[in-house]
């Protein structure tokens, strides 16, 4: 699994990039932080800016397409783009990621796995189907 980061100036840009990359199947989950404060040098001047940080999670086969899409649709001329390979990924999270890395048909009888990138205290069990009920 890979983790990638970028920053944008507005929450609206962050929400747009996050929703778009997940909808296109380029990222499994995108988390937004912010505003965060960035200090940097630009055109010879020291700058300070409030930005919104996006943290993308993807599988190896998604990374190249994710990078191309984010950089092509990023509002900055020189966007931050940092990528790191996750040294360890929990078994349940990785199973969820693999199961959700492709689009499933809408008519599937299997309930979708809950997204572990949501901070939930308790997981909900899928409803029991009538075909699994004991007589």
C-alpha positions as CSV (number, residue, x, y, z in Angstrom):
1,X,0.0,0.0,0.0
2,X,1.1,3.5,-0.8
3,X,0.4,6.8,1.0
4,X,0.6,10.1,-0.8
5,X,0.2,13.7,0.3
6,X,-0.5,17.0,-1.2
7,X,-1.8,20.4,0.0
8,X,-4.3,22.9,-1.5
9,X,-5.4,26.4,-0.5
10,X,-9.1,25.8,0.1
11,X,-11.3,23.2,1.7
12,X,-13.4,23.2,-1.5
13,X,-10.4,22.2,-3.6
14,X,-9.5,19.5,-1.0
15,X,-13.0,18.1,-1.0
16,X,-13.1,18.1,-4.9
17,X,-9.8,16.3,-5.3
18,X,-10.7,13.8,-2.5
19,X,-14.1,12.9,-3.8
20,X,-13.0,12.8,-7.4
21,X,-10.0,10.5,-6.8
22,X,-12.1,8.0,-4.8
23,X,-15.0,8.1,-7.3
24,X,-12.6,7.4,-10.2
25,X,-11.1,4.4,-8.3
26,X,-7.7,6.1,-8.1
27,X,-7.5,6.1,-4.2
28,X,-9.1,3.9,-1.7
29,X,-9.5,6.6,0.9
30,X,-8.5,10.2,1.2
31,X,-8.3,12.0,4.5
32,X,-8.4,15.8,4.8
33,X,-6.5,17.8,7.6
34,X,-6.7,21.4,8.1
35,X,-6.2,24.1,7.9
36,X,-2.5,23.4,8.6
37,X,0.1,26.2,8.5
38,X,2.9,25.9,6.0
39,X,6.1,28.0,6.0
40,X,8.2,27.9,2.9
41,X,10.3,30.0,0.5
42,X,8.7,31.0,-2.9
43,X,10.2,33.3,-5.5
44,X,12.9,34.3,-3.0
45,X,10.5,35.3,-0.2
46,X,9.6,33.6,3.0
47,X,5.9,32.7,2.9
48,X,3.3,31.5,5.4
49,X,0.0,30.0,4.3
50,X,-3.0,28.1,5.7
51,X,-3.6,25.0,3.6
52,X,-5.5,21.8,3.6
53,X,-3.6,18.5,3.5
54,X,-4.9,15.5,1.7
55,X,-3.6,12.0,2.6
56,X,-4.3,9.5,-0.2
57,X,-4.2,5.7,0.3
58,X,-3.8,3.5,-2.7
59,X,-2.6,0.1,-3.9
60,X,0.5,-0.1,-6.2
61,X,-1.5,-0.5,-9.4
62,X,-3.4,2.8,-8.6
63,X,-0.4,5.0,-7.8
64,X,0.7,6.1,-11.3
65,X,-2.9,7.0,-12.4
66,X,-3.5,8.8,-9.0
67,X,-0.4,10.9,-9.4
68,X,-1.1,11.9,-13.0
69,X,-4.7,12.8,-12.1
70,X,-3.9,14.8,-8.9
71,X,-1.1,16.7,-10.7
72,X,-3.2,17.4,-13.8
73,X,-6.1,18.7,-11.6
74,X,-4.2,20.4,-8.9
75,X,-4.8,24.2,-8.5
76,X,-1.1,24.9,-7.8
77,X,1.6,25.4,-10.5
78,X,4.1,23.5,-8.3
79,X,2.1,21.1,-6.1
80,X,3.6,19.2,-3.3
81,X,3.5,15.5,-4.1
82,X,5.1,13.1,-1.6
83,X,4.7,9.3,-1.7
84,X,5.8,6.6,0.8
85,X,5.3,2.9,0.9
86,X,3.6,1.7,4.0
87,X,6.0,-0.6,5.9
88,X,3.1,-2.5,7.5
89,X,-0.6,-2.6,6.8
90,X,-3.1,-4.2,9.2
91,X,-4.6,-7.4,7.7
92,X,-8.2,-6.3,8.0
93,X,-7.4,-2.9,6.4
94,X,-5.5,-4.5,3.6
95,X,-8.3,-7.0,2.9
96,X,-10.8,-4.1,2.8
97,X,-8.5,-2.2,0.4
98,X,-8.1,-5.1,-2.0
99,X,-11.8,-5.9,-1.9
100,X,-12.6,-2.2,-2.7
101,X,-9.9,-1.4,-5.2
102,X,-12.2,-2.3,-8.1
103,X,-15.8,-1.3,-8.9
104,X,-18.3,-3.9,-7.9
105,X,-21.5,-4.4,-10.0
106,X,-24.5,-2.6,-8.5
107,X,-26.5,-5.8,-8.4
108,X,-24.1,-7.7,-6.1
109,X,-25.8,-9.6,-3.3
110,X,-22.8,-9.0,-1.0
111,X,-22.8,-5.9,1.2
112,X,-19.9,-3.6,0.7
113,X,-17.2,-3.8,3.3
114,X,-17.2,-0.8,5.7
115,X,-14.5,1.7,4.9
116,X,-11.9,1.5,7.8
117,X,-10.7,5.1,7.0
118,X,-13.9,6.3,8.8
119,X,-13.3,6.7,12.5
120,X,-16.0,4.5,13.9
121,X,-15.9,3.1,17.5
122,X,-17.8,-0.1,16.7
123,X,-18.2,-1.9,13.5
124,X,-21.7,-3.0,12.4
125,X,-22.3,-6.5,11.3
126,X,-24.0,-7.0,7.9
127,X,-27.7,-7.8,8.1
128,X,-28.4,-11.6,8.1
129,X,-29.9,-12.7,4.8
130,X,-32.8,-15.1,4.7
131,X,-30.8,-17.7,2.8
132,X,-28.4,-18.0,5.8
133,X,-31.2,-18.4,8.3
134,X,-31.5,-21.7,10.1
135,X,-34.8,-23.5,10.2
